[in-house]
Amino acid sequence: MTLNSRLIFVEGVSGSGKSTAAQFICHQLQKTGLASRWYYEEDLSHPVALEYDAEAHPTPEEFLSAKLSRWNSFVRHTVTSSEVHTIEGHLFQANVGLSTVVEDLEAFQIRDLIRKIVGVCTNLTPVLVYLRCSDHAQVLRRKLDHRGTAYERHILATFAEDQSAQARGWEGYEGLVRKQEEEAQALDDLFAALEVDKLCIDTTEGDRNRPYQQICDFLSVPMSTYQTPSLTDLSRLTGIYTCDVGGEATAFEIRLEDAELVINDMPWMWAKQRLLPQEGNVFYVAGKPYEIEFDGDLHGEVKSFHVSTQLDWGMPKQVFPRIRSL
């Protein structure tokens, strides 16, 4: 085992696969016996995340200083630990987007902030895995299909109110593609300028195995996998399940798609959510900090599943009964 870094940045535009890659890295390191932690990008208690508040930070400089202080605090609390930390989206993506919400913030200030963050993290020997996309129309379409029609309607409605996009004549889906292309160019430039050990992978085609092998080679860790359950074993877990949403029973399904289990239309998740097999009846939810364990009776028939998570928000703790087969 030759991994020297204790901080792995995972970056890329929205939909490039950051969360799933960061989850994969954390689990691979754990399988080698290393203590490892993945910081989910949307965790409300994320140690380096900081929402912009104009009253608390009247000037861009004060806000950037406060963000850097969060990173300083993170490093102080982790530098003496042997744990490897994987952070997605909070080096490039979260900071590039600040220019749209912080008035009078200049691009050079964002570049300087990112350079300072890397400097603050020097004692953790940071490395960067950058997921690049060459066809943003394809990647955006795949993301919207995965997250569902409600998400797509919300994103398009929000984009319609984007004054910067309006000024450029960007509208609808084509406008979203133009916006993502512009953001991607900014991320490409940051990646090229950053002086750390780094890896760039094109994830346009959505092929998981090749990028994951490249990541393991880059980090000098073996790529290990659990034995894939048989289709017969996976089929036992499919069915219609139900959950309680505000006192109302809501049904959703788990089915086989391309030899994988997929949860469709479950509240608190995207419209289509892959399940990644671990051991026995335990699965990880791809790109989400959830672990699912199916519960069976003495005869092996699946009756329900329950979810474990480190988050203190999002999916409530409840048992999800299986009400019938597909």
RODOTI-357307 format. One record per residue: residue in one letter; x, y, z of N, C-alpha, C, O in turn. Coordinates in steps of 0.2 Angstrom, whole numbers, plus 5000, padded with zeros to 4 digits. Atoms other than C-alpha are relative to their C-alpha. Layout:
<sites>
resn_n.c1_n.c2_n.c3_ca.c1_ca.c2_ca.c3_c.c1_c.c2_c.c3_o.c1_o.c2_o.c3
A_X_Y_Z_X_Y_Z_X_Y_Z_X_Y_Z
...
</sites>
This chain:
<sites>
resn_n.c1_n.c2_n.c3_ca.c1_ca.c2_ca.c3_c.c1_c.c2_c.c3_o.c1_o.c2_o.c3
M_5004_4994_5000_5000_5000_5000_5004_5006_5000_5008_5007_5005
T_4995_4994_5001_5009_5016_4994_4996_5007_5000_4999_5012_4999
L_5004_4994_5000_4995_5029_4996_5003_5005_5005_5003_5003_5011
N_4997_4996_4995_5003_5044_5004_4995_5006_5002_4996_5009_5008
S_5004_4994_4999_4989_5057_5003_4995_4998_5006_4992_4992_5006
R_5006_5001_4995_4976_5059_5017_4994_5005_4998_4990_5005_5002
L_5006_4996_5002_4965_5071_5007_5000_4999_4992_5004_5000_4989
I_5001_5001_5007_4958_5066_4990_4994_5005_4998_4988_5004_5000
F_5005_4995_5003_4948_5080_4980_4997_4996_4994_5001_4993_4990
V_5004_5003_5006_4935_5073_4968_4996_5006_4997_4992_5009_5000
E_5004_4994_5003_4929_5087_4956_4998_4998_4993_4999_4993_4989
G_5003_5001_5006_4919_5089_4940_4994_5004_5000_4991_5006_5005
V_5007_4997_5001_4903_5097_4933_4995_4996_5003_4996_4990_5004
S_5006_5004_4998_4886_5092_4940_4999_4995_4995_4998_4996_4989
G_5002_5005_5005_4882_5075_4933_5006_4996_4998_5005_4991_4994
S_4994_5003_5002_4900_5070_4930_5001_4993_5004_5005_4989_5001
G_4999_5006_4996_4899_5056_4943_5004_5001_5007_5007_4996_5009
K_4996_4998_4994_4908_5065_4958_4998_4995_5006_5002_4992_5009
S_5002_5004_4994_4898_5057_4972_5001_4993_5000_5003_4990_5004
T_4999_5008_5001_4898_5039_4965_5008_4999_5000_5010_4994_5003
A_4993_5001_5000_4917_5041_4962_5003_5001_5007_5007_4997_5009
A_4998_4999_4993_4920_5048_4980_4998_4994_5004_5002_4992_5008
Q_5002_5006_4996_4910_5034_4987_5004_4994_4999_5006_4990_5003
F_4996_5006_5002_4919_5021_4977_5007_5000_5003_5010_4995_5006
I_4993_4999_4997_4936_5028_4983_5000_4999_5007_5005_4995_5010
C_5000_5001_4993_4931_5028_5001_4999_4993_5002_5003_4990_5006
H_5001_5007_4999_4925_5010_5000_5006_4996_4998_5008_4991_5002
Q_4994_5004_5002_4940_5004_4991_5006_5001_5005_5009_4996_5007
L_4995_4999_4995_4952_5012_5004_4998_4996_5006_5003_4993_5009
Q_5002_5003_4994_4942_5004_5018_5001_4992_4999_5003_4989_5004
K_4999_5007_5002_4943_4987_5009_5008_4998_5001_5009_4992_5002
T_4993_5002_4999_4962_4988_5010_5002_5001_5007_5008_4999_5009
G_4999_5000_4992_4961_4991_5029_5002_5007_5002_5004_5008_5008
L_4998_4993_4998_4964_5010_5028_4993_5003_5003_4988_5002_5001
A_5005_4996_4997_4953_5021_5039_4998_5006_4995_5003_5009_4993
S_5002_4995_5006_4943_5032_5026_4993_5003_5002_4989_5000_5004
R_5006_4996_5000_4929_5045_5026_4998_5003_4994_5003_5007_4991
W_5002_4996_5006_4919_5052_5012_4995_5005_5003_4990_5004_5006
Y_5004_4994_4999_4911_5069_5014_4995_5001_4995_4997_5004_4989
Y_5005_4999_5005_4895_5069_5004_4999_5007_4999_4998_5011_5003
E_5000_4993_5003_4894_5085_4994_4994_5004_5004_4995_5010_5005
E_5006_4996_4998_4876_5090_5000_4999_4999_5008_4993_5001_5010
D_5000_5001_4993_4879_5085_5019_4999_5007_5003_5003_5011_5002
L_5001_4994_4997_4871_5099_5029_5005_5002_5005_5006_5008_5007
S_4995_4999_4995_4885_5097_5042_5007_4999_4997_5011_4998_5001
H_4993_5001_5003_4899_5097_5030_5005_5005_5003_5004_5010_5004
P_4995_4996_4996_4915_5103_5038_5003_5006_4997_5005_5011_5000
V_4998_4994_5004_4920_5115_5024_4995_5004_4996_4997_5009_4993
A_5005_4997_5004_4904_5120_5017_4998_5007_5004_4998_5007_5010
L_5002_4994_4997_4898_5138_5020_4996_5004_4995_4998_5006_4990
E_5004_4996_5004_4883_5147_5013_5001_5007_5000_5003_5010_5006
Y_4999_4992_5000_4884_5165_5008_4995_5003_5003_4989_5002_5002
D_5004_4996_4996_4876_5177_5020_5002_5007_4999_5007_5009_5002
A_4998_4993_5001_4877_5195_5014_5000_5004_5007_5004_5009_5007
E_5000_4997_4994_4873_5201_5032_5006_4998_5004_5010_5002_5007
A_4994_5003_4996_4887_5190_5040_5006_5002_4996_5011_5003_5000
H_4994_4998_5004_4899_5194_5026_4999_5005_4995_4997_5004_4989
P_5002_4995_5004_4896_5211_5019_5004_5001_4994_5002_5004_4989
T_4996_5000_5006_4911_5210_5007_5002_4994_4997_5002_4989_5001
P_4998_5006_5003_4917_5197_4995_5007_4997_5004_5007_4991_5005
E_4994_5002_4996_4934_5197_5005_4998_4997_5006_5002_4992_5008
E_5001_5003_4994_4926_5193_5021_4997_4993_5000_4998_4989_5004
F_5003_5006_5001_4916_5179_5014_5006_4995_4998_5006_4989_5001
L_4995_5005_5002_4931_5171_5006_5005_4999_5006_5007_4993_5007
S_4996_5001_4994_4941_5173_5022_4997_4995_5005_5000_4991_5008
A_5004_5005_4995_4927_5164_5032_5000_4993_4997_5001_4988_5000
K_4999_5007_5003_4928_5150_5019_5006_4997_5001_5007_4991_5003
L_4993_5003_4999_4946_5148_5021_5001_4998_5007_5005_4993_5008
S_5000_5002_4993_4944_5148_5040_4997_4993_5001_4999_4989_5005
R_5003_5006_4999_4933_5133_5038_5005_4994_4998_5005_4989_5001
W_4995_5004_5003_4947_5124_5028_5005_4999_5006_5008_4994_5007
N_4994_5000_4995_4960_5129_5041_4997_4995_5006_5001_4992_5009
S_5003_5004_4994_4948_5121_5055_5000_4993_4998_5002_4989_5003
F_5000_5007_5002_4946_5105_5045_5007_4997_5001_5007_4992_5003
V_4993_5003_5000_4965_5103_5043_5002_4999_5007_5005_4994_5009
R_4998_5001_4993_4968_5106_5062_4997_4994_5003_5000_4991_5007
H_5003_5006_4996_4956_5093_5067_5001_4993_4996_5000_4988_4999
T_4998_5006_5004_4962_5080_5054_5007_4998_4999_5009_4993_4998
V_4993_5001_5002_4980_5082_5052_5004_4995_5004_5009_4992_5002
T_4997_5005_4996_4985_5071_5067_4997_4993_4999_4999_4988_5002
S_5004_5006_5001_4973_5057_5061_5003_4996_4994_5006_5000_4989
S_4998_5004_5006_4978_5043_5049_4995_4999_4995_4996_4996_4990
E_5006_5001_5005_4961_5043_5041_5001_5004_4994_5004_5009_4993
V_5000_4997_5006_4960_5047_5023_4993_5003_4998_4988_5000_4999
H_5006_4996_5001_4947_5060_5018_4999_5001_4993_5003_5003_4989
T_5002_4999_5007_4938_5061_5002_4995_5005_4999_4989_5004_5002
I_5005_4994_5000_4929_5078_4998_4999_5001_4993_5003_5002_4988
E_5002_4999_5007_4919_5080_4982_4997_5007_5000_4993_5009_5004
G_5003_4994_5002_4914_5096_4974_5001_5007_5004_4999_5012_5002
H_4999_4994_4996_4920_5109_4987_5007_5003_4999_5009_5008_5002
L_4994_4997_5002_4937_5113_4979_4998_5005_4994_5000_5011_4994
F_5002_4996_5007_4931_5118_4961_4993_5002_5000_4991_5008_5000
Q_5006_4998_5002_4913_5117_4958_4996_5005_5005_4993_5010_5003
A_5003_4996_4996_4906_5125_4974_5003_5007_5000_4999_5012_5001
N_4997_4994_5001_4918_5139_4972_4999_5004_4994_4998_5010_4994
V_5002_4996_5006_4916_5143_4954_4993_5003_5000_4992_5008_4997
G_5006_4997_5000_4898_5145_4957_4999_5006_5004_4993_5009_5004
L_5000_4994_4996_4901_5159_4969_4999_5006_4997_4995_5011_4999
S_5000_4994_5004_4902_5172_4956_4993_5002_4998_4991_5007_4997
T_5007_4999_5001_4883_5170_4953_4996_5002_5006_4990_5005_5005
V_5004_4999_4994_4878_5173_4971_5003_5006_5004_5000_5009_5008
V_4996_4995_4996_4892_5185_4979_5001_5006_4995_5005_5005_4990
E_5000_4994_5004_4890_5202_4972_5008_5003_5000_5011_5003_5005
D_4993_4997_5001_4907_5210_4965_5005_4995_5001_5011_4997_5002
L_4995_5005_4999_4916_5193_4967_5003_4999_4993_5000_4998_4988
E_4997_5001_5007_4929_5192_4953_5003_4993_4999_5004_4990_5004
A_4997_5006_5001_4936_5177_4945_5007_4999_5003_5008_4993_5005
F_4993_5001_4998_4954_5180_4950_4999_4998_5008_5004_4995_5010
Q_5000_5001_4993_4948_5180_4968_4998_4992_5002_5000_4989_5007
I_5002_5007_4999_4940_5162_4966_5006_4996_4999_5008_4991_5002
R_4994_5004_5002_4956_5156_4958_5005_5000_5006_5008_4995_5008
D_4996_4999_4994_4966_5163_4973_4998_4996_5006_5002_4994_5009
L_5003_5004_4995_4954_5155_4985_5002_4993_5000_5004_4990_5004
I_4998_5007_5001_4957_5138_4978_5007_4999_5001_5009_4994_5004
R_4992_5001_4998_4976_5140_4978_5001_5000_5007_5005_4996_5009
K_4999_5000_4993_4975_5145_4996_4997_4994_5004_5000_4992_5008
I_5003_5006_4997_4964_5130_5000_5005_4995_5000_5006_4991_5005
V_4995_5006_5001_4977_5118_4993_5006_5001_5004_5009_4997_5007
G_4995_4999_4996_4990_5127_5002_4999_4999_5007_5003_4996_5011
V_5002_5001_4993_4981_5126_5019_5000_4992_5001_5002_4990_5006
C_5001_5007_5000_4979_5107_5015_5007_4996_4999_5007_4990_4998
T_4993_5003_5002_4998_5104_5011_5002_4994_5005_5004_4989_5002
N_4998_5005_4995_5001_5094_5027_4996_4993_4999_4998_4988_5002
L_5003_5006_5001_4988_5081_5021_5002_4997_4993_4999_4992_4991
T_4997_5002_5007_4997_5079_5004_4994_4999_4996_4993_4993_4994
P_5006_5001_5004_4981_5082_4994_5002_4998_4993_5007_4999_4990
V_5000_5002_5007_4978_5074_4977_4993_5001_4997_4988_5002_5001
L_5006_4998_5003_4965_5078_4964_4998_4995_4995_5002_4993_4990
V_5003_5004_5005_4954_5066_4954_4994_5005_4996_4989_5007_4999
Y_5004_4995_5004_4945_5077_4940_4996_4996_4995_4999_4993_4990
L_5005_5004_5004_4930_5069_4931_4998_5005_4994_4994_5010_4995
R_5001_4996_5005_4930_5078_4914_4995_4998_4995_4994_4991_4994
C_5005_5002_5005_4916_5078_4901_5001_5004_4994_5002_5010_4994
S_4999_4997_5007_4918_5081_4882_4994_5001_4997_4994_5005_4992
D_5006_4998_5004_4900_5081_4877_4995_5001_5006_4992_4997_5009
H_5004_4998_4995_4889_5091_4889_4993_4999_4999_4989_4998_5004
A_5007_5002_5002_4873_5088_4880_4998_4993_5002_4993_4992_5005
Q_5001_5007_4998_4875_5069_4883_5000_4999_5007_4996_4996_5010
V_5000_5001_4993_4880_5071_4901_4994_5003_5004_4991_5000_5008
L_5006_4997_4997_4866_5083_4905_4994_4996_4999_4990_4995_5004
R_5006_5004_5001_4853_5072_4897_5000_4994_5005_4995_4992_5007
R_5000_5006_4996_4859_5057_4907_4999_5002_5007_4995_4998_5011
K_5001_4998_4993_4859_5067_4923_4992_5001_5001_4990_4999_5006
L_5007_4999_5000_4841_5073_4920_4996_4994_5000_4991_4993_5004
D_5004_5006_5000_4835_5056_4916_5000_4996_5006_4996_4993_5009
H_4998_5003_4994_4843_5049_4931_4996_5003_5006_4993_4999_5011
R_5003_4997_4994_4836_5062_4943_4992_5001_4999_4989_5002_5004
G_5007_5000_5001_4818_5062_4935_4997_5007_4998_5000_5012_4998
T_5004_4994_5003_4805_5074_4928_4999_5006_5004_4999_5011_5002
A_5001_4995_4995_4802_5083_4944_5006_5005_5000_5006_5011_5001
Y_4994_4996_5000_4820_5088_4945_5001_5004_4994_5003_5010_4994
E_4999_4996_5006_4821_5093_4927_4996_5006_5000_4998_5011_4998
R_5004_4994_5000_4806_5104_4928_5002_5006_5005_5002_5012_5003
H_4998_4996_4995_4813_5112_4944_5007_5004_4997_5007_5010_4998
I_4994_4997_5002_4830_5115_4936_4999_5005_4994_5002_5010_4994
L_5001_4996_5005_4823_5122_4920_4996_5007_5002_4997_5012_5000
A_5004_4994_4997_4811_5134_4930_5005_5005_5003_5005_5011_5003
T_4995_4996_4997_4826_5140_4940_5004_5004_4995_5006_5009_4996
F_4996_4997_5005_4836_5143_4925_4997_5005_4996_5000_5010_4994
A_5003_4995_5003_4823_5153_4917_5000_5007_5004_4999_5012_5001
E_5000_4994_4996_4825_5166_4931_5007_5002_5001_5009_5007_5004
D_4993_4999_4999_4844_5166_4929_5001_5007_4995_5001_5006_4989
Q_4999_4994_5004_4848_5184_4924_5006_5000_4995_5006_5003_4990
S_4994_5000_5005_4865_5181_4917_4998_4996_4994_5001_4998_4989
A_5002_5004_5006_4858_5167_4906_4995_5004_4995_4996_5004_4989
Q_5004_4996_5004_4844_5179_4900_5004_5005_4996_5002_5006_4990
A_4996_4995_5003_4857_5192_4896_5003_4997_4994_5005_5001_4989
R_4997_5003_5006_4865_5180_4884_4996_4996_4995_4998_4994_4990
G_5004_5004_5005_4850_5173_4876_4999_4993_5001_4997_4989_4996
W_5000_5007_4999_4852_5156_4884_4993_4998_5003_4991_5001_5008
E_5007_5002_4998_4835_5147_4886_4999_4992_5000_5003_4989_4996
G_5002_5007_5000_4828_5130_4890_5006_4995_5001_5012_4997_5003
Y_4995_5005_4999_4838_5114_4889_5007_5002_4996_5012_5001_4999
E_4994_4998_5004_4850_5121_4875_5004_5005_5004_5010_5005_5004
G_4997_4995_4996_4854_5135_4887_5004_4997_5006_5009_4999_5008
L_4996_5003_4995_4858_5124_4901_5006_4996_4998_5011_4996_5002
V_4994_5003_5003_4870_5115_4890_5006_5005_4999_5011_5004_5001
R_4995_4995_5001_4879_5131_4886_5003_5002_5007_5009_5004_5007
K_4997_4998_4993_4880_5136_4905_5004_4995_5002_5010_4996_5005
Q_4996_5005_4997_4887_5119_4909_5007_5000_4996_5012_4998_4999
E_4994_5000_5004_4900_5120_4895_5004_5006_5002_5010_5005_5003
E_4996_4995_4997_4905_5137_4902_5003_4999_5006_5009_5000_5008
E_4997_5002_4994_4907_5130_4919_5005_4995_4999_5011_4996_5003
A_4995_5006_5001_4917_5115_4913_5006_5003_4997_5012_5001_4999
Q_4994_4997_5002_4929_5127_4904_5004_5003_5006_5010_5003_5006
A_4997_4997_4994_4932_5136_4920_5003_4995_5005_5009_4996_5007
L_4997_5006_4996_4935_5119_4929_5006_4997_4997_5011_4996_5000
D_4994_5003_5004_4947_5113_4915_5006_5005_5001_5011_5002_5002
D_4994_4996_4999_4957_5129_4917_5003_5000_5007_5009_5000_5008
L_4997_5001_4993_4958_5127_4936_5004_4994_5001_5009_4994_5004
F_4997_5006_5000_4963_5109_4934_5007_5001_4997_5012_4998_5000
A_4994_4999_5003_4977_5114_4922_5005_5004_5004_5011_5002_5004
A_4995_4996_4996_4984_5127_4934_5002_4997_5006_5007_5000_5009
L_4999_5003_4993_4983_5117_4950_5006_4996_5000_5007_4991_4997
E_4994_5004_4999_5000_5111_4956_4999_4995_5006_5002_4996_5011
V_5000_5005_4995_4996_5095_4965_5000_4993_4995_4999_4994_4989
D_5001_5007_5004_4996_5076_4960_4993_5000_4998_4989_5000_5002
K_5007_4999_5002_4981_5075_4949_4999_4995_4994_5004_4993_4991
L_5002_5005_5005_4972_5063_4937_4993_5003_4997_4989_5005_5000
C_5006_4998_5004_4959_5068_4923_4998_4994_4997_5001_4990_4993
I_5003_5006_5004_4947_5055_4917_4993_5003_4997_4990_5007_4999
D_5005_4998_5003_4934_5058_4904_4994_4995_5001_4994_4989_5000
T_5006_5004_4998_4917_5051_4910_4994_5001_4996_4988_4999_4998
T_5006_4999_5004_4906_5056_4896_4996_4994_4998_4990_4995_4998
E_5004_5006_5002_4901_5039_4891_4997_4996_5006_4992_4992_5004
G_5003_5003_4995_4896_5034_4908_5002_4993_5002_4999_4989_5006
D_4997_5007_4998_4907_5018_4909_5003_5001_5006_5008_5005_5007
R_4997_5000_4993_4911_5015_4927_5006_4996_5001_5011_4998_5004
N_4994_5004_4998_4924_5001_4927_5006_5003_4998_5011_5003_5001
R_4994_4998_5002_4937_5009_4916_5003_5006_5005_5008_5006_5007
P_4998_4994_4996_4937_5026_4926_5002_4997_5007_5007_5000_5010
Y_4999_5002_4993_4937_5016_4943_5007_4997_5000_5011_4997_5005
Q_4994_5003_5000_4952_5006_4938_5006_5005_4999_5011_5004_5002
Q_4996_4994_5000_4961_5022_4933_5001_5003_5006_5007_5005_5008
I_5000_4997_4993_4957_5029_4950_5005_4996_5004_5009_4998_5008
C_4996_5004_4995_4964_5014_4959_5008_5000_4998_5012_5000_5002
D_4993_5000_5003_4980_5014_4948_5003_5007_5003_5009_5007_5005
F_4998_4993_4998_4982_5033_4952_5002_5000_5007_5007_5003_5009
L_4999_5000_4992_4980_5030_4971_5005_4995_5002_5006_4994_5008
S_4996_5006_4998_4991_5014_4971_4996_4996_5005_4999_4994_5010
V_5004_5005_4996_4977_5004_4979_4997_4995_4995_4995_4996_4990
P_5002_5006_5004_4971_4987_4973_4992_5002_4999_4989_5004_5003
M_5008_5000_5001_4953_4987_4965_4997_4994_5002_4998_4988_4998
S_5003_5006_4998_4943_4975_4974_4993_5000_5000_4990_5006_5000
T_5007_5000_5000_4925_4970_4972_4997_4994_5003_5001_4989_5004
Y_5003_5005_4997_4913_4959_4980_4997_4995_4995_4996_4998_4989
Q_5003_5004_5005_4906_4944_4971_4993_5002_4998_4989_5003_5003
T_5007_4998_5002_4891_4949_4961_4995_4995_5001_4996_4989_4999
P_5005_5005_4998_4875_4941_4967_4997_4997_4993_4997_5001_4988
S_5004_5002_5006_4866_4930_4954_4994_5003_4999_4991_5007_5003
L_5007_4997_5002_4851_4936_4945_4995_4997_5004_4990_5001_5005
T_5005_5004_4995_4841_4923_4955_5000_5004_5007_4994_5005_5009
D_5000_4997_4994_4847_4931_4971_4997_5007_5000_4994_5009_5004
L_5002_4993_5001_4844_4949_4965_4993_5000_4999_4989_5004_5002
S_5007_5000_5001_4827_4944_4959_4996_4999_5006_4990_5002_5007
R_5003_5001_4994_4822_4939_4976_4998_5007_5004_4994_5007_5008
L_5000_4994_4996_4824_4957_4982_4996_5005_4996_4994_5010_4999
T_5005_4996_5004_4813_4965_4968_4993_5000_5003_4991_4995_5006
G_5006_5000_4997_4796_4970_4972_4997_5007_5001_5001_5012_4999
I_5003_4994_4998_4784_4984_4977_5001_5001_5007_4998_4997_5011
Y_4999_4999_4993_4789_4992_4993_4996_5007_5002_4993_5010_4997
T_5004_4994_4998_4780_5006_5003_5004_5004_5006_5008_5001_5009
C_4997_4996_4995_4786_5020_5014_4994_5005_5003_4989_5007_5000
D_5005_4995_4997_4777_5033_5026_5003_5007_4998_5008_5009_5000
V_4998_4993_5002_4778_5051_5019_4994_5005_5003_4989_5005_5000
G_5005_4996_4997_4769_5063_5031_4993_4997_5002_4988_5000_5001
G_5006_5003_4998_4757_5050_5037_4996_4996_4994_4992_4993_4995
E_5003_5003_5006_4753_5044_5019_5004_4994_4998_5010_4995_4997
A_4996_5005_5003_4758_5027_5012_5002_5001_4993_4997_5002_4989
T_4998_4999_5007_4768_5029_4996_5004_4994_4997_5009_4992_5001
A_4997_5006_5003_4773_5014_4985_5005_5002_4995_5005_5007_4992
F_4994_4999_5005_4789_5013_4975_5002_4993_4998_5000_4988_5002
E_4998_5007_5002_4798_4998_4966_5007_4999_5000_5011_5004_4999
I_4993_5002_5001_4814_4989_4966_5000_4995_4995_4997_4990_4995
R_5001_5005_5005_4817_4980_4950_5007_4999_4997_5012_5003_4998
L_4993_5001_5004_4832_4973_4939_5000_5004_4994_4995_5003_4990
E_4998_4996_5007_4839_4984_4925_5007_4999_4999_5011_5001_5003
D_4993_5002_5002_4854_4978_4916_5004_4996_5005_5010_4998_5007
A_4997_5004_4995_4858_4965_4929_5002_5004_5007_5006_5001_5011
E_4999_4996_4994_4858_4978_4943_4993_5001_5004_4988_5002_5000
L_5006_4998_4996_4845_4982_4957_4999_5008_4999_5004_5011_5000
V_5001_4993_5001_4837_4999_4954_4994_5002_5004_4989_4999_5003
I_5006_4997_4997_4825_5009_4965_4997_5005_4996_5001_5010_4994
N_5004_4996_5005_4812_5018_4955_4995_5004_5005_4991_5001_5008
D_5005_4995_4997_4803_5034_4962_4999_4999_5008_4993_5000_5010
M_5000_5000_4993_4807_5032_4980_5001_5007_5003_5006_5010_5001
P_4999_4993_4997_4805_5048_4990_5007_5000_5004_5010_4995_5006
W_4993_4999_4998_4822_5055_4996_5005_4998_4996_5011_4999_4998
M_4995_5002_5005_4831_5048_4981_4998_5003_4994_4993_5006_4992
W_5001_4998_5007_4833_5052_4963_4995_4995_4997_4994_4990_5000
A_5005_5004_5003_4820_5044_4951_5003_4993_4999_4999_4988_5000
K_4997_5006_5001_4832_5030_4947_5006_5000_5004_5011_5004_5003
Q_4995_5000_4996_4844_5025_4960_5003_4992_5000_5000_4988_5003
R_4997_5007_5000_4856_5010_4958_5002_4998_5007_5004_5002_5011
L_4998_5003_4994_4860_4998_4972_5007_4996_4999_5007_4992_4994
L_4994_5003_5001_4878_4992_4974_5001_4994_5005_5001_4996_5011
P_5000_5005_4996_4880_4975_4981_5007_5000_5005_5012_5001_5002
Q_4994_5000_4995_4892_4973_4997_5000_4993_5002_5004_4989_4999
E_5000_5007_4998_4889_4957_5007_4993_4998_5002_4990_5002_5005
G_5007_5003_4998_4874_4946_5009_4994_5004_4997_4994_5006_4991
N_5006_4996_5002_4858_4957_5009_5002_5007_5001_4997_5011_5001
V_4998_4993_4999_4868_4973_5011_5002_5003_4993_5006_5000_4990
F_4998_4996_5006_4869_4986_4997_5001_5007_5002_4998_5010_5006
Y_5000_4993_5000_4875_5004_4995_4996_5003_4995_4995_5000_4990
V_5003_4996_5005_4865_5017_4986_5005_5004_4997_5009_5008_5000
A_4994_4997_5004_4876_5023_4972_4999_5008_5001_4994_5011_4999
G_5000_4993_5000_4881_5041_4975_4997_5003_5006_4996_5009_5006
K_5004_4997_4995_4871_5043_4991_5003_4996_5007_5005_4991_5007
P_4997_5003_4994_4877_5040_5009_4995_4996_5004_4994_4997_5010
Y_5005_5005_4998_4864_5026_5012_5003_4993_4999_5005_4991_4994
E_4998_5007_5001_4867_5008_5016_4993_4996_5001_4990_4998_5006
I_5006_5004_5000_4852_4996_5013_5001_4993_5002_5005_4990_4999
E_5000_5007_4999_4849_4980_5021_4993_4997_5000_4989_4999_5003
F_5007_5004_5001_4835_4968_5016_4999_4995_5006_5004_4992_5008
D_5002_5004_4994_4826_4959_5030_4996_4994_4997_4991_4995_4994
G_5004_5006_5002_4820_4941_5027_4997_4996_5006_4999_4997_5012
D_5003_5004_4994_4810_4928_5037_5005_4994_5000_5010_4993_4997
L_4996_5006_4999_4817_4911_5042_5000_4996_4993_5004_4991_4993
H_5000_5004_5007_4812_4904_5024_5004_5004_4995_5004_5002_4989
G_4996_4997_5005_4823_4917_5016_4996_5005_4995_4998_5008_4991
E_5004_4996_5004_4808_4927_5009_5001_5007_5003_5001_5009_5009
V_4999_4993_4998_4811_4946_5009_4994_5003_5002_4989_5003_4998
K_5006_4997_4998_4799_4955_5019_5000_5008_5000_4995_5012_5000
S_4999_4993_5000_4806_4973_5020_5008_5002_4999_5012_4997_4998
F_4993_4998_5000_4822_4983_5020_5000_5006_5005_4995_5010_5006
H_4999_4994_4996_4829_4997_5032_5007_5003_4997_5011_5000_4994
V_4994_4996_5002_4842_5010_5029_5004_5003_5005_5001_5005_5011
S_4996_4997_4996_4857_5016_5038_5004_5006_4997_5005_5006_4991
T_4997_4994_5003_4865_5033_5036_5003_5004_5006_5001_5004_5011
Q_4997_4996_4995_4877_5045_5045_4997_5007_5000_4999_5011_5004
L_5003_4993_5001_4867_5060_5039_4994_5001_5006_4991_4996_5008
D_5005_4998_4995_4856_5069_5052_4994_5003_4997_4990_5007_5000
W_5005_4997_5004_4844_5074_5038_4998_4996_4995_5002_4991_4993
G_5002_5004_5006_4835_5067_5023_4996_4994_5002_4990_4995_5005
M_5005_5006_4999_4828_5049_5024_4999_4999_5007_5004_4998_5011
P_5002_5001_4993_4819_5046_5040_5002_4992_5001_5002_4988_4997
K_4998_5007_4998_4823_5030_5050_4993_4996_5000_4989_4998_5005
Q_5006_5004_5000_4809_5018_5046_5001_4993_4996_5006_4993_4993
V_5000_5007_5004_4806_5000_5039_4996_5001_4994_4990_5004_4995
F_5003_4999_5007_4801_4999_5021_4997_4993_4998_5001_4989_4995
P_5003_5007_5002_4789_4984_5019_4999_4999_4993_4998_5003_4989
R_5001_5002_5007_4788_4974_5003_4993_4997_5000_4991_4993_5004
I_5007_5001_5000_4770_4973_4999_4998_4995_4995_4992_4991_4995
R_5002_5005_5004_4770_4962_4984_5006_4999_4995_5011_5004_4994
S_4994_5001_5005_4782_4955_4970_4998_5004_4994_4992_5006_4993
L_5001_4996_5006_4783_4963_4953_4996_4995_4995_4995_4997_4989
</sites>
